[in-house]
Amino acid sequence: NDLVVVLSLAPCVPSAELVALAETSRAAGASVASITIGQPGELQSQTPDALSVHLQASVRVALSDILLVGRLPSYAEIALKWMLNAISTGAHVIKGKIFRNRMIDVKVSNNKLYFRAIRIVSELSGVTEEVARACVLRAIYGSEFASGDKAAVSDIVRRAKPVAQVVPLAILLATGQFTEDTGRAALKSEPVVRKLIQGFL
């Protein structure tokens, strides 16, 4: 299910290395797509090249009156960011990481995301933030939950960084129907997190 996206600014000629990368990606089973941004005349004048044969999808974005800032047009930069955001959001939806318009598989990698994780668990599960915090800590610390209860946020975050699926597990714990072990087993058996959580909320 991997997708390789080739980004370019028209007019451009793909390098031999890029073509080889696309060919290798296809051989490995990945899909290959391209996004090319440029002025209308530049896009229309582009002819099929060695990269084209490896593409399953190709998007050309025409921007007129481009404002140059440095080497990359600023409008192109914004358009590219929006398209990449759409691709990554779509991928997260397909993988089941979005539930009720919230990213539920948040990596607890800093203080802000730790508090966001607590709010997500509280809002989706309908429990207080105190209960949600306890569930997040159980998802992070497991049987050592008591040591996390008194820890500083920075220490909690440090402990959480290598732990996968903290928020999905905390949501399951908040339902009162799972232990840490049964919750992890359920998440392992159902890779689409949204489907699993929907059944219990």
Salt bridges, closest charged atoms under 4 A:
ASP105 OD2 - LYS97 NZ 2.51
GLU123 OE1 - ARG102 NH2 2.90
GLU144 OE1 - ARG159 NH2 3.12
ASP149 OD1 - ARG133 NH1 3.13
ASP155 OD1 - ARG158 NH1 2.65
GLU180 OE2 - ARG138 NE 3.11
